Amino acid sequence: MNEDRLRATEQLRRELKTIAETVEHPNGLCTVTASPRGEIRALHLHPALLTQGAQAVGQVVTETVRLATDAAVQRSFNRMALALGDGLAIDVESIAGDSPFRATWNPVVTGEPPAEQAPPGRERRAPLPDDLDEDAFFENRLWLR
């Protein structure tokens, strides 16, 4: 039984090292793939974002990296809960702090791009409700990739 636990722990370590999440900013102008540690593995900017100035680019990229990192951390928590069980996952969460999507998730949106600069072929998403409960990450459209 101890060998099974050791194998499961080693498997969990390998999985946690490879976790990365890809998230698109709510305005659709930036997509980031990031690890739970905040390492940016891919960054895609829509040309319309570059016309909005350096401050807007920096703000949108920063927000998108934060969203992608939070999504990757949440996936790590979910994998850990599956591998170790809810009891141990709750203990880890009490030490490390709440998982990112347990707290209210409400990204900052810098505004909609003008219609002529909107990415082609993209549909506008409905805004998220203001009264998200602690299980709202199950309804998060960013997880449906």
C-alpha positions as a LaTeX table, in Angstrom:
\begin{tabular}{lrrr}
\hline
Residue & $x$ (\AA) & $y$ (\AA) & $z$ (\AA) \\
\hline
Met1 & 0.00 & 0.00 & 0.00 \\
Asn2 & 2.88 & 2.39 & 0.75 \\
Glu3 & 4.34 & 1.62 & $-2.68$ \\
Asp4 & 1.01 & 2.57 & $-4.27$ \\
Arg5 & 1.02 & 5.87 & $-2.42$ \\
Leu6 & 4.62 & 6.56 & $-3.43$ \\
Arg7 & 3.80 & 5.82 & $-7.08$ \\
Ala8 & 0.69 & 8.02 & $-6.91$ \\
Thr9 & 2.70 & 10.84 & $-5.31$ \\
Glu10 & 5.39 & 10.58 & $-7.98$ \\
Gln11 & 2.75 & 10.56 & $-10.71$ \\
Leu12 & 1.16 & 13.66 & $-9.15$ \\
Arg13 & 4.55 & 15.45 & $-9.12$ \\
Arg14 & 5.04 & 14.69 & $-12.82$ \\
Glu15 & 1.53 & 15.91 & $-13.66$ \\
Leu16 & 1.93 & 19.11 & $-11.66$ \\
Lys17 & 5.14 & 19.96 & $-13.54$ \\
Thr18 & 3.39 & 19.75 & $-16.91$ \\
Ile19 & 0.22 & 21.69 & $-16.06$ \\
Ala20 & $-0.40$ & 24.83 & $-18.10$ \\
Glu21 & $-3.62$ & 26.64 & $-18.95$ \\
Thr22 & $-4.52$ & 28.74 & $-21.95$ \\
Val23 & $-6.84$ & 31.67 & $-21.31$ \\
Glu24 & $-8.22$ & 34.36 & $-23.58$ \\
His25 & $-8.77$ & 37.82 & $-22.15$ \\
Pro26 & $-12.48$ & 38.73 & $-21.98$ \\
Asn27 & $-12.00$ & 41.37 & $-24.68$ \\
Gly28 & $-10.60$ & 38.70 & $-27.04$ \\
Leu29 & $-7.40$ & 40.57 & $-27.88$ \\
Cys30 & $-4.88$ & 38.49 & $-25.93$ \\
Thr31 & $-4.38$ & 34.77 & $-25.29$ \\
Val32 & $-1.84$ & 33.43 & $-22.80$ \\
Thr33 & $-0.65$ & 29.96 & $-21.84$ \\
Ala34 & 0.86 & 29.96 & $-18.35$ \\
Ser35 & 2.01 & 27.50 & $-15.71$ \\
Pro36 & 0.93 & 27.56 & $-12.05$ \\
Arg37 & 4.24 & 29.27 & $-11.27$ \\
Gly38 & 3.39 & 32.14 & $-13.60$ \\
Glu39 & 5.74 & 31.07 & $-16.38$ \\
Ile40 & 4.43 & 32.37 & $-19.70$ \\
Arg41 & 4.63 & 29.55 & $-22.24$ \\
Ala42 & 2.78 & 31.27 & $-25.07$ \\
Leu43 & 1.51 & 34.78 & $-25.71$ \\
His44 & $-0.67$ & 35.81 & $-28.65$ \\
Leu45 & $-1.69$ & 39.43 & $-29.20$ \\
His46 & $-4.32$ & 40.55 & $-31.69$ \\
Pro47 & $-3.02$ & 43.39 & $-33.90$ \\
Ala48 & $-5.92$ & 45.59 & $-32.76$ \\
Leu49 & $-4.51$ & 45.56 & $-29.23$ \\
Leu50 & $-1.20$ & 47.00 & $-30.41$ \\
Thr51 & $-2.95$ & 50.10 & $-31.74$ \\
Gln52 & $-4.27$ & 50.94 & $-28.25$ \\
Gly53 & $-0.90$ & 51.97 & $-26.84$ \\
Ala54 & 1.74 & 50.50 & $-24.57$ \\
Gln55 & $-0.19$ & 51.01 & $-21.32$ \\
Ala56 & $-3.27$ & 49.18 & $-22.65$ \\
Val57 & $-1.11$ & 46.34 & $-23.99$ \\
Gly58 & 0.66 & 45.98 & $-20.66$ \\
Gln59 & $-2.58$ & 46.00 & $-18.69$ \\
Val60 & $-4.33$ & 43.44 & $-20.91$ \\
Val61 & $-1.28$ & 41.15 & $-20.99$ \\
Thr62 & $-0.87$ & 41.37 & $-17.20$ \\
Glu63 & $-4.54$ & 40.60 & $-16.58$ \\
Thr64 & $-4.49$ & 37.68 & $-19.01$ \\
Val65 & $-1.33$ & 36.22 & $-17.46$ \\
Arg66 & $-2.99$ & 36.47 & $-14.03$ \\
Leu67 & $-6.11$ & 34.72 & $-15.32$ \\
Ala68 & $-4.07$ & 31.95 & $-16.98$ \\
Thr69 & $-1.92$ & 31.48 & $-13.88$ \\
Asp70 & $-5.01$ & 31.33 & $-11.66$ \\
Ala71 & $-6.55$ & 28.74 & $-14.00$ \\
Ala72 & $-3.37$ & 26.65 & $-13.89$ \\
Val73 & $-3.19$ & 26.88 & $-10.09$ \\
Gln74 & $-6.84$ & 25.85 & $-9.89$ \\
Arg75 & $-6.14$ & 22.86 & $-12.13$ \\
Ser76 & $-3.25$ & 21.93 & $-9.82$ \\
Phe77 & $-5.58$ & 22.05 & $-6.82$ \\
Asn78 & $-8.11$ & 19.91 & $-8.69$ \\
Arg79 & $-5.48$ & 17.30 & $-9.66$ \\
Met80 & $-4.16$ & 17.26 & $-6.11$ \\
Ala81 & $-7.67$ & 16.72 & $-4.71$ \\
Leu82 & $-8.23$ & 13.82 & $-7.12$ \\
Ala83 & $-4.91$ & 12.19 & $-6.25$ \\
Leu84 & $-4.78$ & 12.82 & $-2.51$ \\
Gly85 & $-8.43$ & 13.10 & $-1.59$ \\
Asp86 & $-10.52$ & 16.04 & $-0.50$ \\
Gly87 & $-9.40$ & 15.90 & 3.14 \\
Leu88 & $-5.73$ & 16.36 & 2.35 \\
Ala89 & $-6.53$ & 18.91 & $-0.36$ \\
Ile90 & $-8.45$ & 20.96 & 2.22 \\
Asp91 & $-5.45$ & 20.76 & 4.55 \\
Val92 & $-3.12$ & 21.97 & 1.80 \\
Glu93 & $-5.55$ & 24.76 & 0.95 \\
Ser94 & $-5.61$ & 25.86 & 4.59 \\
Ile95 & $-1.82$ & 26.21 & 4.46 \\
Ala96 & $-1.44$ & 27.64 & 0.94 \\
Gly97 & $-4.62$ & 29.72 & 0.92 \\
Asp98 & $-7.85$ & 29.35 & $-1.03$ \\
Ser99 & $-7.72$ & 28.12 & $-4.58$ \\
Pro100 & $-8.01$ & 30.98 & $-7.10$ \\
Phe101 & $-11.56$ & 30.24 & $-8.21$ \\
Arg102 & $-12.90$ & 29.61 & $-4.73$ \\
Ala103 & $-12.74$ & 33.36 & $-4.14$ \\
Thr104 & $-14.98$ & 35.57 & $-6.24$ \\
Trp105 & $-13.72$ & 35.54 & $-9.78$ \\
Asn106 & $-14.25$ & 38.83 & $-11.54$ \\
Pro107 & $-11.66$ & 39.79 & $-14.17$ \\
Val108 & $-11.03$ & 43.42 & $-14.96$ \\
Val109 & $-11.94$ & 44.30 & $-18.52$ \\
Thr110 & $-10.36$ & 47.39 & $-20.04$ \\
Gly111 & $-13.31$ & 47.94 & $-22.35$ \\
Glu112 & $-14.53$ & 46.71 & $-25.64$ \\
Pro113 & $-12.43$ & 47.43 & $-28.71$ \\
Pro114 & $-14.11$ & 49.51 & $-31.40$ \\
Ala115 & $-16.16$ & 47.43 & $-33.84$ \\
Glu116 & $-13.69$ & 47.94 & $-36.70$ \\
Gln117 & $-10.85$ & 46.63 & $-34.49$ \\
Ala118 & $-12.67$ & 43.61 & $-33.07$ \\
Pro119 & $-11.06$ & 40.29 & $-33.93$ \\
Pro120 & $-12.70$ & 38.79 & $-37.03$ \\
Gly121 & $-14.98$ & 35.82 & $-36.48$ \\
Arg122 & $-15.23$ & 36.28 & $-32.73$ \\
Glu123 & $-18.54$ & 36.41 & $-30.92$ \\
Arg124 & $-18.97$ & 38.60 & $-27.88$ \\
Arg125 & $-19.49$ & 36.62 & $-24.71$ \\
Ala126 & $-22.24$ & 37.29 & $-22.22$ \\
Pro127 & $-20.92$ & 38.97 & $-19.06$ \\
Leu128 & $-20.45$ & 36.82 & $-15.99$ \\
Pro129 & $-23.03$ & 37.32 & $-13.22$ \\
Asp130 & $-21.99$ & 39.47 & $-10.25$ \\
Asp131 & $-23.18$ & 36.98 & $-7.62$ \\
Leu132 & $-20.71$ & 34.14 & $-8.14$ \\
Asp133 & $-20.72$ & 31.55 & $-5.38$ \\
Glu134 & $-17.68$ & 29.57 & $-4.30$ \\
Asp135 & $-18.36$ & 26.81 & $-6.82$ \\
Ala136 & $-18.59$ & 29.23 & $-9.73$ \\
Phe137 & $-15.42$ & 27.89 & $-11.34$ \\
Phe138 & $-17.47$ & 24.94 & $-12.60$ \\
Glu139 & $-19.41$ & 27.40 & $-14.75$ \\
Asn140 & $-16.33$ & 29.32 & $-15.89$ \\
Arg141 & $-16.26$ & 29.31 & $-19.68$ \\
Leu142 & $-12.45$ & 29.52 & $-19.63$ \\
Trp143 & $-12.34$ & 25.89 & $-18.43$ \\
Leu144 & $-14.30$ & 24.63 & $-21.44$ \\
Arg145 & $-11.35$ & 24.58 & $-23.85$ \\
\hline
\end{tabular}
